[in-house]
Amino acid sequence: MKDMMEVSSNPHVRSRVTTSSIMFAVVIALLPATGYGIFRFGWYAALLIVVTVGTAVLTEHLFCLISKKPTTVGDGSAIVTGLLLALNLPPHLPIWIAIFGAVFAILVVKLLFGGLGQNFMNPALGARCFLVISFARYMTDFTTDAITGPTPLALLKEGSPVNVFDMVIGRTGGTIGETSVIAIILGACFLIFLGVIDLKIPGTFLVSFSLFVVIFGRSGLVPYLTGSSSSFFDLQYLCGQLSGGGLMLGAFFMATDYTTRPITKKGQYLYGVLLGILTGIFRIFGPGAEGVSYAIIIGNLLVPLIEKITMPKAFGKGGERA
């Protein structure tokens, strides 16, 4: 009897890739953005990151102890959630708000819905949106000792010029992890190289958003045709929109979340287009300058519908012969 093979239902997946290895890769990929954020904003940003990550891990561990379940801290998902949340916070946010956000992300968005793989939205972004609604004054204050004045997206919203080069290298205001496009792209390339993510969702996200900006933006086709703008297509405006507001961080590190993205190939393309359009609507027609977080959250909620209409049908039930 000891030699009997274990029998289980399909699918039978044989791979060395584990949840913890994927999460570890994501943490490594986020190190450039994290390191630059600490370099740019100082010791308090580092403290904010440590407290947010620590709170996320401790919350998950305590929940498992109280519910008498095996601890799931070892899979690394709580670390990733805490780190992503920290990188989406202003660099001088009060510590108690960061703790509150980390508890909300892990306890409310993740664990109360069944834990890893069961959450209906990205926990870090869910917590960020909750904090923006609850503590708007703190979450929209990006003034630091190093940076004063409005963020580049706020300047674009006002119709003022921005320095795109500063946005690319990170000499601007914003959240801890969103300012340096170079640091974010370096981490994204690492994940693409390892095969953790691909370009289906980020690519369609960025392309559809760019097209939306070209058509409806301040110097876009529609304003030009209606006479509300004297010029059509301002490259600086488009590059500024692409480089600011955490668009790159959201496109590569949060829109690609395995749990909250569609599993079908067509669904992922449709999901990316939806995120690009929603982000464009929020940024251009909305009252605020940001829109990535809300776009991804709404996209997460629509994933079941996207999968329903893009799921291939079996042959004999409406599907075509391969």
C-alpha positions as CSV (number, residue, x, y, z in Angstrom):
1,M,0.0,0.0,0.0
2,K,2.9,2.4,0.6
3,D,3.9,2.2,-3.0
4,M,0.5,3.3,-4.3
5,M,0.6,6.5,-6.4
6,E,-1.4,9.5,-5.3
7,V,-4.4,10.0,-7.5
8,S,-5.9,13.4,-7.9
9,S,-8.2,15.2,-10.3
10,N,-6.9,17.1,-13.3
11,P,-5.3,19.4,-14.3
12,H,-2.0,17.9,-13.5
13,V,0.6,20.6,-13.7
14,R,4.3,19.8,-13.3
15,S,6.4,22.9,-12.9
16,R,9.1,24.2,-10.6
17,V,7.4,27.5,-10.5
18,T,5.8,28.2,-7.2
19,T,3.8,31.0,-5.7
20,S,6.6,31.9,-3.4
21,S,9.2,32.0,-6.3
22,I,6.9,34.3,-8.3
23,M,6.4,36.6,-5.3
24,F,10.1,36.7,-4.6
25,A,10.7,37.6,-8.3
26,V,8.2,40.5,-8.0
27,V,9.9,41.7,-4.9
28,I,13.3,41.7,-6.6
29,A,11.7,43.5,-9.6
30,L,10.4,46.2,-7.3
31,L,13.8,46.9,-5.7
32,P,14.9,49.5,-8.3
33,A,11.7,51.6,-7.8
34,T,11.9,51.0,-4.0
35,G,15.6,52.0,-3.8
36,Y,15.1,55.1,-5.9
37,G,12.1,56.1,-3.8
38,I,14.2,55.9,-0.6
39,F,17.1,57.7,-2.3
40,R,14.8,60.5,-3.5
41,F,12.6,61.0,-0.5
42,G,14.8,60.0,2.4
43,W,14.6,58.0,5.6
44,Y,11.0,58.5,6.3
45,A,10.0,56.9,3.0
46,A,12.1,53.9,4.0
47,L,10.3,53.8,7.4
48,L,7.0,54.0,5.6
49,I,7.9,51.0,3.4
50,V,9.1,48.9,6.4
51,V,6.0,49.6,8.5
52,T,3.6,48.9,5.6
53,V,5.2,45.6,4.7
54,G,5.6,44.6,8.3
55,T,1.9,45.4,9.0
56,A,0.8,43.4,6.0
57,V,2.8,40.3,7.0
58,L,1.7,40.6,10.7
59,T,-1.9,41.0,9.8
60,E,-1.9,37.9,7.7
61,H,-0.1,35.9,10.3
62,L,-2.4,37.0,13.2
63,F,-5.5,36.2,11.1
64,C,-4.2,32.7,10.4
65,L,-3.5,32.2,14.1
66,I,-6.9,33.4,15.2
67,S,-8.7,31.4,12.6
68,K,-6.6,28.3,13.5
69,K,-5.3,27.9,10.0
70,P,-1.8,27.2,8.8
71,T,0.1,30.5,8.3
72,T,0.3,31.6,4.6
73,V,3.0,34.3,5.2
74,G,5.6,32.0,3.6
75,D,4.1,32.4,0.1
76,G,5.3,36.0,0.0
77,S,2.1,37.5,-1.2
78,A,1.7,39.7,1.9
79,I,5.1,41.1,1.3
80,V,4.3,42.0,-2.3
81,T,1.0,43.5,-1.2
82,G,2.6,45.6,1.5
83,L,5.4,46.7,-0.8
84,L,3.1,47.7,-3.7
85,L,0.9,49.6,-1.3
86,A,3.9,51.5,0.2
87,L,5.1,52.4,-3.3
88,N,1.7,53.9,-4.0
89,L,1.7,56.2,-0.9
90,P,2.9,59.8,-0.6
91,P,6.4,59.9,0.9
92,H,5.4,61.8,4.0
93,L,2.1,60.1,4.8
94,P,1.5,59.7,8.5
95,I,2.5,56.2,9.7
96,W,-0.9,55.4,11.2
97,I,-2.6,55.8,7.9
98,A,-0.1,53.4,6.2
99,I,-0.8,50.9,8.9
100,F,-4.6,51.3,8.5
101,G,-4.2,50.8,4.7
102,A,-2.0,47.6,5.1
103,V,-4.6,46.1,7.5
104,F,-7.4,46.9,5.0
105,A,-5.5,45.4,2.1
106,I,-4.7,42.1,3.8
107,L,-7.7,41.6,6.1
108,V,-10.7,43.1,4.1
109,V,-9.7,42.7,0.4
110,K,-7.7,39.5,0.6
111,L,-8.3,37.3,3.6
112,L,-12.0,37.9,4.2
113,F,-12.6,36.8,0.6
114,G,-10.7,33.5,1.0
115,G,-7.1,34.5,0.8
116,L,-4.6,34.4,-2.1
117,G,-6.4,33.5,-5.3
118,Q,-9.8,34.5,-4.1
119,N,-9.6,38.2,-3.8
120,F,-11.8,40.1,-6.3
121,M,-9.5,43.1,-6.7
122,N,-5.8,43.9,-6.3
123,P,-5.4,44.3,-2.5
124,A,-2.8,47.0,-2.7
125,L,-4.9,49.2,-5.1
126,G,-8.1,48.4,-3.2
127,A,-6.4,49.8,0.0
128,R,-5.0,52.8,-1.9
129,C,-8.4,53.8,-3.3
130,F,-9.9,53.3,0.2
131,L,-7.3,55.6,1.7
132,V,-7.7,58.2,-1.0
133,I,-11.5,58.3,-0.3
134,S,-11.0,58.3,3.5
135,F,-8.0,60.5,3.9
136,A,-7.9,62.6,0.7
137,R,-6.0,65.5,2.2
138,Y,-3.1,63.3,3.2
139,M,-3.1,61.0,0.2
140,T,-3.0,64.0,-2.3
141,D,-0.2,65.9,-0.5
142,F,3.0,65.2,-2.3
143,T,5.0,68.2,-0.9
144,T,8.3,67.1,0.6
145,D,11.6,68.7,1.6
146,A,13.0,67.7,-1.7
147,I,10.0,68.5,-3.9
148,T,7.6,71.4,-3.7
149,G,4.7,72.3,-5.9
150,P,2.2,70.3,-7.9
151,T,2.9,66.9,-9.5
152,P,3.6,66.7,-13.3
153,L,0.1,65.3,-13.9
154,A,-1.4,68.2,-12.0
155,L,0.6,70.6,-14.2
156,L,-0.6,68.8,-17.4
157,K,-4.2,69.1,-16.1
158,E,-3.7,72.8,-15.7
159,G,-2.2,73.1,-19.2
160,S,1.3,73.9,-18.0
161,P,4.4,72.4,-19.6
162,V,6.4,69.6,-17.8
163,N,9.9,68.3,-18.0
164,V,9.5,64.8,-19.4
165,F,13.2,64.0,-18.8
166,D,12.8,64.7,-15.1
167,M,9.8,62.4,-15.1
168,V,11.7,59.6,-16.7
169,I,14.6,59.7,-14.4
170,G,12.5,60.6,-11.3
171,R,13.2,64.2,-10.4
172,T,9.6,64.9,-9.7
173,G,7.0,64.7,-7.0
174,G,4.6,61.8,-6.6
175,T,4.2,58.6,-4.6
176,I,7.3,56.7,-3.4
177,G,7.5,54.3,-6.2
178,E,6.0,56.0,-9.2
179,T,8.5,58.8,-10.0
180,S,11.2,57.0,-11.8
181,V,10.1,55.4,-15.1
182,I,13.6,54.0,-15.6
183,A,13.5,52.1,-12.3
184,I,10.1,50.7,-13.0
185,I,11.0,49.6,-16.5
186,L,14.1,47.9,-15.2
187,G,12.0,45.8,-12.9
188,A,9.4,45.1,-15.6
189,C,12.1,43.8,-17.9
190,F,13.3,41.5,-15.2
191,L,9.9,40.0,-14.8
192,I,9.4,39.7,-18.6
193,F,12.8,38.0,-18.9
194,L,11.8,35.4,-16.2
195,G,8.5,34.9,-17.9
196,V,6.5,36.0,-14.9
197,I,4.6,38.5,-17.0
198,D,4.3,39.3,-20.7
199,L,3.3,42.3,-22.7
200,K,-0.3,41.4,-23.6
201,I,-1.9,43.4,-20.8
202,P,0.8,46.2,-20.3
203,G,1.2,46.6,-24.1
204,T,-2.5,47.0,-24.9
205,F,-3.0,49.1,-21.8
206,L,-0.3,51.7,-22.8
207,V,-1.2,51.6,-26.5
208,S,-4.9,52.1,-26.0
209,F,-4.2,54.9,-23.4
210,S,-1.9,56.6,-25.9
211,L,-4.5,56.5,-28.6
212,F,-7.1,57.9,-26.3
213,V,-4.9,60.8,-25.3
214,V,-4.1,61.5,-29.0
215,I,-7.8,61.6,-29.8
216,F,-9.3,63.3,-26.7
217,G,-6.3,64.9,-24.9
218,R,-5.6,68.5,-24.5
219,S,-3.8,68.6,-27.8
220,G,-5.7,65.8,-29.4
221,L,-7.8,65.3,-32.5
222,V,-11.2,66.1,-31.0
223,P,-10.1,69.4,-29.4
224,Y,-8.4,70.4,-32.6
225,L,-11.4,69.7,-34.8
226,T,-13.8,71.5,-32.4
227,G,-11.5,74.6,-32.2
228,S,-10.8,74.3,-28.5
229,S,-7.1,73.6,-29.3
230,S,-4.8,75.4,-31.8
231,S,-2.5,72.4,-32.2
232,F,-3.0,68.7,-32.9
233,F,-0.7,66.2,-31.2
234,D,1.7,67.5,-28.6
235,L,4.4,64.9,-28.1
236,Q,5.5,66.4,-24.8
237,Y,1.9,66.1,-23.5
238,L,1.6,62.4,-24.5
239,C,5.0,61.5,-23.0
240,G,4.1,63.4,-19.8
241,Q,0.9,61.4,-19.5
242,L,2.7,58.1,-20.1
243,S,5.5,58.9,-17.6
244,G,3.4,60.3,-14.8
245,G,0.9,59.2,-12.2
246,G,2.1,55.6,-11.7
247,L,0.9,54.5,-15.1
248,M,4.0,52.3,-15.7
249,L,3.9,50.9,-12.2
250,G,0.2,50.1,-12.6
251,A,0.6,48.6,-16.1
252,F,3.4,46.3,-15.3
253,F,3.0,45.4,-11.6
254,M,-0.7,45.6,-10.7
255,A,-2.7,45.1,-13.9
256,T,-0.7,41.9,-14.4
257,D,-1.7,40.4,-11.1
258,Y,-2.5,36.7,-11.7
259,T,-5.5,36.6,-9.5
260,T,-7.4,39.7,-10.7
261,R,-6.6,39.5,-14.5
262,P,-8.4,37.5,-17.1
263,I,-7.0,34.0,-17.8
264,T,-7.9,33.9,-21.5
265,K,-5.6,35.5,-24.1
266,K,-8.4,37.4,-25.8
267,G,-9.6,38.5,-22.4
268,Q,-6.2,39.9,-21.5
269,Y,-6.1,42.0,-24.6
270,L,-9.6,43.2,-24.0
271,Y,-8.7,43.9,-20.3
272,G,-5.7,46.0,-21.3
273,V,-7.8,48.1,-23.8
274,L,-10.4,48.6,-21.1
275,L,-7.8,49.8,-18.6
276,G,-6.3,52.2,-21.2
277,I,-9.7,53.7,-22.0
278,L,-10.8,54.0,-18.4
279,T,-7.5,55.7,-17.4
280,G,-7.9,58.2,-20.2
281,I,-11.4,59.0,-19.2
282,F,-10.5,59.5,-15.6
283,R,-7.4,61.7,-16.4
284,I,-8.8,63.8,-19.2
285,F,-12.5,64.2,-18.3
286,G,-12.4,63.6,-14.6
287,P,-11.8,66.2,-11.9
288,G,-8.5,64.8,-10.8
289,A,-5.2,64.2,-12.6
290,E,-4.9,60.5,-11.7
291,G,-6.9,57.5,-12.9
292,V,-4.8,54.4,-13.0
293,S,-5.8,53.0,-9.6
294,Y,-9.5,53.4,-10.2
295,A,-9.2,52.0,-13.8
296,I,-7.6,48.8,-12.6
297,I,-10.0,48.4,-9.7
298,I,-13.0,48.7,-12.1
299,G,-11.2,46.4,-14.6
300,N,-10.8,43.8,-11.8
301,L,-14.5,43.9,-11.1
302,L,-15.3,43.3,-14.8
303,V,-12.9,40.3,-15.2
304,P,-15.6,37.7,-14.6
305,L,-17.6,39.3,-17.5
306,I,-14.6,39.5,-19.7
307,E,-13.8,35.8,-19.1
308,K,-17.3,34.8,-19.8
309,I,-17.4,36.4,-23.2
310,T,-13.9,35.4,-24.2
311,M,-13.7,31.8,-22.8
312,P,-13.4,29.4,-25.8
313,K,-16.3,27.0,-26.2
314,A,-15.7,23.3,-26.5
315,F,-16.3,21.6,-29.9
316,G,-19.9,20.4,-30.0
317,K,-21.1,23.2,-27.8
318,G,-20.7,26.1,-30.2
319,G,-16.9,25.9,-30.6
320,E,-15.1,25.4,-33.8
321,R,-13.0,22.4,-34.7
322,A,-9.3,23.0,-34.0
